[in-house]
């Protein structure tokens, strides 16, 4: 409930939201009048003007029934991204990934593509600290082909790790962002599982 609204104004606001969700359009002032039992449409209009003054609705000029809710304009499109366990940001680990719930993300706030195929992993280890990826962070990755220099979740010779993807002389390999860790050059296979597109860190 909005703190500065009267109980009647809150009821009208709730009615407007519900009507728009159910029908796709706003109720007319006559419909508002009948629903609330007002003596006239003027009473309905005065309540709409009060809601507009308080900033909880915005009526579009020249369009009947055209009302928007400013607080909903700031709310981006929320998607649920599956979390698949941990990934080593250290020496690679042979880990069978299992889904461990989801995180809800505002894709606009993170700049994610609307139709990106994404998943999330928890980071364990400190091989990527110079890229500001720390143990305990959550990385969001997209299923796509990597470009040289991308940070990737990779399966290298059967083990998973989070590293930077590089190619030299046609040979792809993985590099840590920590001088204490060696490059990882595949002996048999290098499969890119996802490309880093966002990083989430829990507040201390």
N, C-alpha and C positions, 0 to 999 in steps of 0.2 A: 504494500500500500504506500502511496505517495504521502509523505507526512503533512504536506501543506494543502491537501484536498479535504473538503468536507466529505462526510460519509455518502451523501447523495452524489457528489461529483465522482467519487470513487466507483459507486455503483454504475454510473453512466459510462465511465471509462471502461469498466469491465464489460459492460454490455456492448460497447463499440468494438472492443477487441474480439469478443466471442462471435459477434455477428459477422465481422470481416473474415474470421477464420472459417466460419461455417458456410458463408455464401459468396465470399470473395469481394463483396461490396459493403459499403457503410450503410447503415439504416438511414432513412430520410428523417427530417425533423418531425414529420407527421407520425412516422413509426415510433420514434423516441417518445413523442407525446402520448401515444396510445399505450405504449409499453409501461410507462411510468405513471399514467393517469393524470398528466398535466392538463390544466384547463385550456391551454392554447399552445400552438406551435411556438409562440413568442417565448414561452417559458423554456422550451427545449433549446431554442436558439441562444437564450441568455446563458444556459449551462454550457453550451458548446463554446461560446465566447470566453467564459470563465476558464474553461479547460485550456483554451488556446493561450490566454494571458499567462497562465501558470506553466506554459511550455510543455504540457504533456500530450497535446495534439497539435497538428499543424494542418490547416485547411488550405487547399490549393485554389487560388483565385480563378473564377470563371468555370469551375467544374463542380457541379452538384455531386454530393456524396464523396468527394475526393478528400479524404483525411488520411494523414500519415502519423505515425507515432515516432517522434524523434529519438526516443531511447532505443528503438529497435533498429534505427539506421546505423548505430554504432556497433551493433552486434553482428559479427561476421558469420560466415558459413562455418558451422562446427562439424567436424568429421571425427570419427573414431578410428584411431590407428592401432592395429594390434601390436603388442609387445611380445617379442620372441626371446625371452631369457637374456643372458649376458653374452657379451662378445669381448674377447681379449684385446686390450690395447697394451699388449706386452708381448711375450713370446706367444706364438699361435697355440691354440688349444683345440683339442678334438672334442667338440661339444655338440650334442644333438639338441637342436633348438626346439622348444615347445612353447606354444602360445601361453603367455602369462597375463591375460587381461588386455585392456585397451587404455589408451590415453585420448582424451578429447582435445582437439586442437582447432583453434580459429585459423583457418587456412589463409585468410587475408592478412592477419597479423604477422604470420611467418612467411608470407609471400610464396606459399605453396601453389603449384598448378592445381586447378580445380579437379582435373581427372587423373592426377598422379596416382600411381599404384605404389603405396607406401607401407612401410612397417617400421617398428622401433626396436631398438636394442639398448640394454643397459651396458655401460662401459665398465670394464674392470682392468686395472693396470695403468701404467703411466708412460707408455711408449709414445703417446701423442700429445704430451703436455706442452710442447712448443707450438702446437696448433691450438692451444687453449682447450683441449679436450681432456678432462680429468676423470679419474676413477669415480664412479657414482653418477656421472652424467648420463642423460638419455640422448641417443642419436636417432634422428629420423632419416630414413633412407628410402630412395626411390628405385624401383626395379627398372633399370635402363642400362644401356651400354655406357661404359665410363669413357671420359676423355682424359688425356694425359694431364696429370696433376690433380685429378679428383681424389678425395678421400673416400675409400670404399670399404665395405664389408666383403671379405673375400674368403674363399675356400682354396687354400694352397696346399697341394699334396694331401688332401683329406682333412686339414685342420683349418679352423676359422680364426680370423683376426681382423682388426681394423687398422688400416694403413693407407698411405698415399700411393696411388697407382701411377707408375712411371713406365716409360718405354725408351730404351736406348738400343740403337742398332737393330731395331725390329724385335727386341726381346722385352716383353713386359715383366715387371717385377714390382715388389712392394717395398716402401721405405717408411721407417718410423719418423716421427717428429721428436726425436730425443737421441742425442748423439751416442748414448750408451747402448743403443740397440742396432744390430746389423741389418743390412738389407736382406730381404727374403726373395730369393730367386727360385722359381719353381723347378723341381727336378722332373716332375711328370705333368702336373696340371695346375692351372690357375683359373678359378671360376669366380667371376664377380657376382656377388649376391645382391648388392645394392650400392647406390651412390649417395653419399651424405648430402642432405639438402637442408637440414636444420639441427640445432643443438639445444637441448633443454637442460637447465641446471637448477637443482632445488636450492632455494634460499637457505643460507646457513642458519 
